[in-house]
């Protein structure tokens, strides 16, 4: 794969919001020292995470809609808790 594009990744993930979450999570794993699943030694971790997604080596563990809904729900609960603490 000479050049990785967002379109290549969207073919695998299907949703921009999901792509951002998946790429961010994989980027953080790589920054913490996780082994690369795609041979891209000259690329930075952000590009490598996209290459891994485009090559179908990284994907969501479950159903995409369910994962996104759970993530949004968790984030909303966290924001509500923070708002309540700020008022108290």
Number of C-alpha atoms within 10 A of each C-alpha: 6 5 7 16 12 13 12 16 21 15 12 15 21 13 13 13 10 17 20 13 14 18 23 15 12 23 19 14 15 18 12 9 8 11 9 16 16 16 10 14 9 8 11 12 19 15 17 23 27 25 27 21 27 22 17 15 12 19 17 13 7 8 8 15 11 10 14 14 11 12 13 12 12 12 12 12 12 12 12 12 11 11 11 10 9 8 6 5
